[in-house]
Amino acid sequence: MLTSLLHTHVRRRLPSLALILAFQLIQTTAALSLPTLNADLLDRGVVPGDIGHVLRTGAWMAAATVLQLAASVGAAWLGARAALDIGRELRAAVFGRALAGAAHEVGRIGVSSLVMRTTSDVQQVQMFCLTMCTVMVTAPLMCLGGIVMALRQDVALSGVVAVVAPLLALAVGWAVRRTRPLFRDLQHRLDVTHRLLREQITGVRVIRAFVREDHERARFDRANTGLLDAALRTGRLMAVLLPVVLLVVNASTVVVVWAGGHRIADGTLRVGALTAFLTYLAQILASVMAAGSLFVLLPRAEVSAERIREVLDLTPGPSPTAAPGARLPRMAPRGPVPPAASDRIPPSGAGHRKAGDHPPTGRTTQALELSGVEFRYPGAEESVLRDVTLTVRPGELVAVTGSAGAGKSTLLNLMVRTFDPTSGAVRLGGTDIRALGRAELAGAIGYAPQQPHLFSGTVASNLRYAKPDAGDEELWRALRTACADTFVTGLQGGLDAPVLQGGNNFSGGQRQRLVVARALVHRPAVCLLDDPFSALDQATEARLRTALAGEAMTAVVVTQRVSALCAADRVAVLDEGRLIGVGPHADLLDSCPTYREIVLASTSGEAV
């Protein structure tokens, strides 16, 4: 999994990796030459007292040291740059897939887990790449070169290397095999703790309101303790590995010094050769430990790579590109346009257009149609929507209502193409929206979701989300339509007033109106509003409905407010995913028992 994840990123950096290999080869060659030069300096310079030889050999050692330092710095810089670039690309890939993936699959992984995969998991893979760039050539070359050079100094003492190196390799292999499941459990517990912490911080007001601090502390303590236990299990294993490695290294050094001392006393080994052998032994063991550090990082990097790959393999959401030749029909020119006979909306009581009224200024010639639409979440046994057929005529305001879980928000999500229907089609202006590019669809549709979300920045930056080049006058026009201009004017800075993450420095009603204004900035042909009046008082709701009625657009509004249902041109009633009634408010009161129950429940049984 780790290899397949990194393959493309590594292939793009082959020139840089080749340069890293060259630097590491120079670094290793210089490092291996130093013990031999040192032995020569001792045996042929210091012992016989040849100062000239000492100076000449010392100069060569100084040159080798400078060369080793320069190559080491170059390899480290290039390796760090490559690893950091790979980390940046992986984060961008995970973020991009989270944005473009199918909504239900992104929701299955969860926000907290996505954050951890984008940060912590990518960091683990990046750290592995950095270590690999540092030791991928140095460790094996240093180990093999050290063995060869040690054999040149003394064959008999090299038997210690033949025993010690396999012992270290076995210790590291044992640790790697044991740590892989431990790291997988550790990453899972990090996810759980992060998700719980995010949930509790977000809901701190609810926790305080119900005096549930002790309960939530206990929940967090359980998750936190589980994370501690997982970290301790991994830490204990690492704590055992390091002393074992040090014991083997130190014991081998003692054995070499003891045996070498006897050889020097016998006159069969020179002091310089023993010194060089000890240095080569240290280099060999250091290279084995460096390779071991890479293999210790490997299990956690593999687990992280699996989690990253799970995000990258998410089913993509709706395609952002249009089908060849697919485009929306041209809109009617701005200005009063007499309605065609098929576009006239029948009178249905107070709050409706009267027969013969002209449509709002700038009405478009587009309609929004749903034909036999069914939607089922992948893996679900039941469909959320079943055989929904509805036509929203140009310039018409249709209210969608129904009990909780009836599929109202899902219906709007299909219209804005968050999801594609399992069967059937959604058409805008006679064109299946699946054939349209997302940019073209977004330009034709304004959408205000049920949860009014604002991004950190300013009021203006949030409003320009739908139209980045919108001028201030366009922003104020949208704010006036959404009845948000009054409170924005009162803010310090006006349009440049700061917005905190999620819009938490605004009330629920203010956030709702800003989200509606954002949906209207680019003057869409169709506006989809999901429960836009829920946080508004009746007076503000009435002003907002009046302002929306003056806009040149088709509108679909999900609402339970009876006043909004009465003011709609038609009402569509959903029940358990089926469209059971469509018509004016007054007609549905007589013909649709479910609708009458909804209205009576909302008005406490008063006459309507």
N, C-alpha and C positions, 0 to 999 in steps of 0.2 A: 504493500500500500504506500509506504514512504517513497519507494523508488519510483512508482508510477506518478506520484504527486509531484516529485521534484524533476522528473525526466525533462519536461519541456523547458523549465526554468534553467536547468543546468546546460542544456544544449544551446540555449541562446548566449551563454557566457563561456563558450569554449575558448575563445582567444584569451580572456582574462584568466581562466583556469590554467591554460598552457603557461602563461607568464608566472602564475603562482607556483606551478610545478618547477619551472626553471629556477625561481628564487629559492625554493625549498631544497632543490638539488645542490645549489651553490652553498646554502647554509649548512647542509648536512656534511658536504665534503670538507668544508672549512673546519667544522666541529670535530670531525674524525681525524683531521690532520694534527690537531693541537696536542693530544697525548703523546703521539710519536715524536713530535718536535720537542716536547718537554722531556721525554726520556733521553733523546739525543743530547739535549742541553745538559742534563745531569751527568750522564755517563761519559760524554766526550768533552764537556766543558767545565762543569763544576768540580767533578772528582779529580781530573788531572790538573785543574787550575788554568785552563786555556781561556783567558778573558776574551780573546778575539772570537773564538768559537761561540762563547756565551752571547756576545753582542750580535753576531750574525744570526744565530738561531733565534735570539730574542726578537730581532727585527722581523724575521719571517713569522714568528708567532703573533706579533703585533699586527702585521698585515692580514694574517688569517682571521684574527679577531675582528678587525674593522670590516673585512669582507663578510664575515658571518653576521655581524650586527646589521650591516646595510641590507643584506639579503633577507634577514629576519624581519626587519621593519617593513620592507617592500611586500613580502608575502603576507604579513599580518594586516597591512593596510588594504591590499587588494582582497584578501579573504573576508575582512570585515565589511568592505563595500559590497562584495558579492552577496554575503549572507543578509545584510540589511536590505538590499534590493529585492532579494527573494522574499523576505518577510513583507516588504511593502506590496509586492505583487500578489502575494497570497491574501493579505488583508483586503486588497482591492477586489480580488476575485470572490472572496467570501461575501463581502458587502454587496457586490454586484449581483451575485446569485440570490442573496436575501431579498434584494429589491425586485429581481426579475422572476423569482421562483413562484410556483403556484401557491396561492395564499394559504390553502389548507395545509400544505406540507410545511411551509414556513411556520405556521401556527403550531403544528405538531412538535417541532423542535423547541419553540418558545424563545421569547426575547432574551431572557437571561442566558440561556445556553448559547444563543447566537453571539452575544457579547463576549462570552468566555471563549468561544471558538475563534472569534476574530482577534482577540487579544492574547489570552494565555496560551491557547493551543498553537497559534502562529508563532508566539515567542519561543515555545519549546522546539518547534521545527527550525526556527531561525538559529537558536543556540546550537542545535546539532549541526547545522550547515557551517556555522562559524568554527566549531571544533573540528569538523571534517576538513575544512580548508586549511586549518592549522597543522593537523597531524597526518593527513592522508598520505603524504610522501615522507615527511620527516620521520615518523615512527617506524615504518618498515625498513627504510634505508638506514636509519640509525641502528636499528636492531641487527640487520644483516651485516652492515659495514662494521659495526662494533664486534660482532662475532669473528669476522675475518681478521680484523686488526688485533683482536685478543689472541687468536691462534698464532699470529705472527710473533707476538711477544713471548707466549709460552703455551705449548700444547697441553701440558699436564694440568695446569691450573684451569684450562678451558672446560674441564669436566664439570666444574662448579656451575658454569653457565648452562651446560646441557641438562642439569638437574633443576636449576632455579627457574629458568624461563618457562618450562612446561607447568611448573607448580603455579606460577603467577597466572598463566593463561587459564588453567583450570579454575582458579579462584574467581577470576573475572567472568568466565562462562557460567559458573554456578550463580553468581550474583545477577547476571543478565536474565537468566531463565526464571529466577525467583521474583524479580522486580516487575516484570511485564504486567501480570495481573494486579499487582499492588498499585502501579501507576494508573491503570485503567480505573480502579476503584477510587483512587485519589481525585482524578479529574471529574468523575461522576459526583463525588461529594462536594467538590468545588462548585459545580453547577447547582446542586441542591441548596447550598448555603447562599450562593449569590441570588438565586431565585427568591428564597425566603426573605433575605435582607431587602431586596428590591420591593417585594410585596408589602413588607411591614413599614418601610419608610414612606411608600406611596400612600398607605392607608393609616398613617399615624393618627389622623384626626378621628377616624372611626374607632381605633383602638382606645383612644382617650375617652371618647364619648361613652363607650360601653365599659370603661374601667377594666380593660382586658390586658393591661400591661404585664401582669404576672404570667398570664397564660402565654402571651407572645414571647416573653423572656424565656419561658420554659421550652417553647418550640425552637427558638433560636439556639438555646443552650444544647438541646439534643442534636441539632444539625452541626453546631460548632464542635461538640464533643466527638461526633462521628468523623468530622474532618480531621480533628486532632489525632484520633486513633489511627486513621488511615495514614497520616503523615508520620506518626511514630513507628508504625510497622515498616514503612519504607526507610525511615531514618535508622532504625535498629539494624536493618540489613546493611545499609551503607556504613554504619558504625562498626560492624563486625569486619567488613571487607578491608577497610583502611588499616587496622592493626595487623591483620593477617599479611597484607602486602608489606608493611614496614618490618614485620618480624622476619619474613623471608629475605628481604633486602639486607637487613642488618646482620642476620645470621650468615648469609653468603659472604658479606664483607669480612666478618670475623674469621670465617674458614679460609678465605684467600690470604688474609694477613698472617694467620697462623702458619699455613703451609708455605707461603712465600718467605716468611722469616726464616724458617728452617732451610729453605733452598739458598737464601742469601748467606746464611752461616756456613753452608756446605760449599759455597763458591760456585754453585751452578746457576745462579740467577742474579742479575744486577739490580741495584736499587731503582734505577730509572725504569727498567722493564716492569718491576712490580708496581711502581707508581702509575705507569701507563696502563697496566692491566686493570688496576683498581678503577681508574677513570673510565676505561672502556666498559667495565662491568657496571659502573654507575649509569653510563649512557644506555647500555642495553636494557637495564631494568627500568630506567626512566622512560625509554621508548615503549616498553611493554605497558607501563602504567599509563602513559599518554593514550595508547591505543585502548587500554581498559576504560579510561574516562569517556572515550567515544562510545564504547559499547555499553557503558552504564547509562549514557544519555539516550541510547538507541531505543529501549523499550518505551520510554515516555514519549519520545518523538514519534514512534510508530502508532501509539494510542492517539496522540494528537492528530497525526495524519489521517487516521481512520475517521475521526470526528470532523475534520476539515473536508475530507472527501465526501462524507455524508451530505454536507451542505452543497458542495459543488455538483453532486449528482441529483439534486432536487429537480423534479419535473419543471421545466420552464413554464411560466405563466403565458398569458396571451401574447402572441407575436407583436412586436412593435412596428413591423413593416406592413404596408398595405399589399393586398393582392394586386397583380398586374391589371391595370385598367380600372380598378375600383376607386370611386371617389363620390363624394356627396354631391347632390344636385345643387345648382346655384340658388342662393337665397333671393327672395324678392327684394326689390329696392326699398330703402328706408322711406318712411312717410306713410300717411293714411292710405290703406288699401281696402276697397270694398270687399266684403267677404263673398266667396263663392257659396252657392247654395249648399254644397256638401260640407262647408266649413262653418255654417251658421250653427250656433249652439242654442239649443232650445231653452226657453225660460224655465226656471225652476225655483222661483221664490226669491226672498231677500238675499242680497249679496251676490246675485248672479247677473251676468250681462242680460240686458233686455233684448227682446227680438228686434232686429234691425240695427242694433248697435254695431259700430265699426270695431274691428279688432284693434288691439293696441298698436301704437305707432311702430312700424318696422316689423310687422308680422312676417314670419318666414313661410315658405311653401312646404316645409318639411313636416312629416308626421313620425311618431315613434310607435312601432308596432311590435307586438309579441305574438308569435304564431306557434301554438302547441308547445310552449316551453315547459320542459321538465328539467329539474336539477337535483342531482344526488351527489353528496360528498363521497369521494372515493372510500370504499370500504364500508359505507353505511348500508343498512338493510332497507331503509325507507327513503323515498324522495322527499326533499324539502318542498319542492314545488311540483305540481302535477297538471299537465295539460292546460297551462295558462295562456289564454288568447285575449289580447287587449290592444286596442288602437287608441292612441292619444292624438287627437286631431291637432293640426297646426294652431298655435295660439291658445290651446285649451289648457285649463288647470284641472288636473285629476288628482283627487285625494285618495290615498290608499290606506285602508284601515283593517283592523282585524285583531283577534286576541293575541296574547303573547305567544311567540313561537309559530305564528301562522305563516311566516316566510316573507314578511314585508321588507325587511332590510336586505334579505337575499335577493328579492326582486330588483331592488335598486342596484345592488352589486352586479347583477347580470346586465343591467342597462348601461352601467359605466364600464363594464367589462373587467371587473375584478375577477370574475369567474366567467367561463363559457358554459352555456347550457348543455346538459347531457343529451338532450334532443330538442328539436324545435329551433327557432331562430329569433333573434332580436334585430329589427331593421330600423334604420334611421333614414328618412327620406327615400325609402324603398330599397336601400342598400344594406345587406347583412353587415353588421358592425364587425364581424370577424374578418371581413375582407378589407376593412379600413386600417390604416396605420394608427397607432395609438396617439400620435401627435395630432392627426386630423380629427380623431374622435374627441380628444381632450379640448380641441379648439371649438368644437360644436356643442359640447356638454359642460355645464357647470354643476359641481357636485359638492354638497355639504353633508358630511357623514354624521351618523348619530352621535358619536363621541367627538365633540369639537376640539380638535387638536391644533395648537399653534406651535411654531418653531421658535427657538431662541433667536433674537435679533431685534427688529423694530416692527412697529405696526405696518410701515410701508413695505418692508421686505417680505412680510407675510402676505400682504395683499397682492404683491407682484408675483406670487408663486405661479399663478395661471398666465400672467402676461408680464414678463420681465421688463419690457420696455414701456410699460404703462406710465403715463404722466400723472402728476399730482391731481389734476382736475378729474381724470378718470377714476382715481382712487376715491376722491371725495364724492363723486357721483355714486359709486358703489356703496360707500358708507351711508349716504343719504337714503338710498333705496333700502338698505338693511337697518335703518334707524339707529346707526351707530355713530353718526357724525357728531351728535351732541356730546357724548362722553369722550370721544377722541379729541375734540376741540379743547376740552377741559384738561387733557393730559399735558404735563410739562414736556414740550417738544412736539406735541401734535402727532403728525405722521411718523416723526422720528423718535417717538416715545419707546423706551425699551420694552421688550417682551421676554419674560423669563421662560425657561424650558417648560413646554407644555402649556404656556400661557397662565402659569399659576399666580401671576400678579393681577389677574382679572377675575371678576366674578363669573359664574356659570353663564348668566344671561349675556354678559359682555363678550365672552368667548364665542357664544353661539352666534351673535350678530356679526362678529368679525369673520367667522367662518362663512356665513351667508354672503357677506360682502366680498370675500375672496372668490366665491363661486360666481359672482356677478361682474367682476372687474373686466373680463374679456368679452362681455355682452354675448353670452352663449345663445344658440338657437333653442336649446333645451336645458332646463334647470331641474336637477334632481335634489330634493331636500329631504333628508331623513330626520323626522321629528324635530323641525327647526323651532318649534314654539314651546318646547317642554320646560325651558328655564325662564320663560318670559311671563310677565304679568299680562292681564287681559288687555290693558290699554296699549302696551307696547306691541302685543300680538296683533291687535287691530290695525295699528299704524303700519306694521310690517306687511300685513296682508294687503292693505290698500296700496302700498308702494310696489309690491310685487305684481299686483294686478296691472299696473301701468307699464310694466316692462314688455318689450316685444319678444316674447319667447313662449315656447311650450313648457309646461311645468308639471312635474309629478311630485307630490308632497306626501310623505308618510306621516300620519298624525292620528291622535286619538281625541283631539280637541273638537268638541261639537261645533263650536263657532267656526273653525276652519273647515269642517265638513259641510256645514251649511253654505259657506261662501264658495265652495268649489263648484266648477261647472258640472262635474260628475264625480261620483265616489265609486271606487273599486273595493269590494269586500273580499278578503281572503280568510279562509277557514281551513286549517290543517293542510295548507299548501294548495288548496283549490280556490279558484275564483268563483264565488257563489252568487255574486250580484254586482251589476254595474249600472249606474244610472244616477239621476239627480237625487239629492238628499230626500226630498219630499216623497218621491216615488219609492225609494228603497224602504222608507219607514213603513209603507203599506205592503211591499212585496217581499221583503227580506227579513225574516224573524231574527236572524243572527245580528243583522245591523241594528234592528230596533233594540235588541238587548244591549248592544254596546252603547247606544245613545242613551238609553234609559239608565244604565249603570253610571254613565258619566254625568248625568243630570239629576241623579238621585231620585229617578222616577217621576220628575216633574214633566208637565206637558211640553212637547217640543213641536 
